[in-house]
Amino acid sequence: MENSNKNQTNSQNGSNNGNINNNTNNNANNNAGNQQQKQNNIQTVPITPVQNISNIPNQPVPIIQAIPIVSVDKNIKDNKTVNQPTHVEKNEKVSPTESVSNEPKIKNNKLNIIMGVIILVLILIGTSYLSRSILDRQNKEREAKSDYSLNGITCYLNEKYFVIDRTDLSGDAGEDILVKSKMDNDEKLDCNYVVEEGDFELLNTNIGLSNSQYFSYLNDKLLILNQGTGVRRDFIIYDLEKKEKVYSDSYHSSLFDLKDGILTYWHMTNDIPNKENCSRIDEYNKIAGAQIQGKIVLNLSDLNDKNYTEFRCIQAE
């Protein structure tokens, strides 16, 4: 009986042990199944590689999205399946430092504009001064005819003097010259040949045609008269303040020009023509011979400033 009970007890323990083993196996199988299911679940979730972040739509990126991007980048880095983006240029904004760096450029532009305006003003002032200087010089040497009379009187003037010339009363070639000083620039005088006290008169000294005098130029205080009627002539310069002759010379009628205070004319030299200085000497000698002339430039502000600028050989006349 006691043995029967022991066997029954052992039978129950064996049954219990079998059940425990079965439960253990079942739990193991369940755990394995669950692990396989988890594995399957993990494999079924696809990880989309981020090939190029520059393809992200042009929208501001919230800060919260930086967490999954870092996680994805980490996973991608571990799996070595995707190259990381190198640079993103979207929605760039000017930083305060860039704004500050632009301030010197703005200041430089303003400075350049100011300098340009100053230079322009200086150019305008210089141009105005030059124009007035040219006009003043032209007024000093102009041959402005202020009046004409039926008896052959012609008048010229500048800021200081009033010149009246009339044809020789005897009917010979040449002119009589009368100079009157002006009290001021705006003084108006009658164009009449009437000699008054203080006037400077130069009567026509006609000794043959070669000495008949004519008015040429009025330049500031200098009066220039020419003498003669042929190709070769003489000229005389008078100082109206001193009322005396200060210069004279001969010239060829082809050139006798006053411009900007410079008198230019051809003057016959003492050089003897030859084949070296006159290529056409043989041709000229068949007619009347040849002569060498020099072009003289005379500065009226300094009558000692006299220079030859070029030479020529012409047929003698």
PyMOL commands that set and color helices and strands:
alter all, ss='L'
color gray80, all
select helices_A, chain A and resi 2-44+53-55+63-79+96-141+209-211+281-285
alter helices_A, ss='H'
color red, helices_A
select strands_A, chain A and resi 153-157+161-167+175-181+200-202+213-219+222-227+232-239+244-252+256-259+262-268+290-299+306-315
alter strands_A, ss='S'
color yellow, strands_A
deselect
rebuild
show_as cartoon
